[in-house]
């Protein structure tokens, strides 16, 4: 009888430990995913011929050149100078994320971000 109680107790403790570890891992992954999502939102974008910085859900005018994580430099006029020396010019709606990847920004997204930051557009 004692051996059975020890086996059952050991099983219960082991189950509790694994359950806690699983919850801890899932919390960390969702936290990491949120951080990745936030970082992907941070970018510089050409909007109506002006360079804007979107950071932490707020949009503001770009007042100085920025060097991105991949070594590229984005200038206030929309010129991107890649680390390899190649240059590109952003067009309206094009954005560059902080990791250096380029994409297109939807106009509705820019308008909603302006509203969040208190600007009228």
Secondary structure, 3 states (H helix, E strand, C coil): CHHHHHHHHHHHHHHHHHHHHHHHHHHHHHHHHHHHHHHHHCEEEEECCEEEEEECCEEEECCCCEECCCCCEECCCCEEECCCCCEEECCCCEEEECCCCEEECCHHHHHHHHHHHCCCC
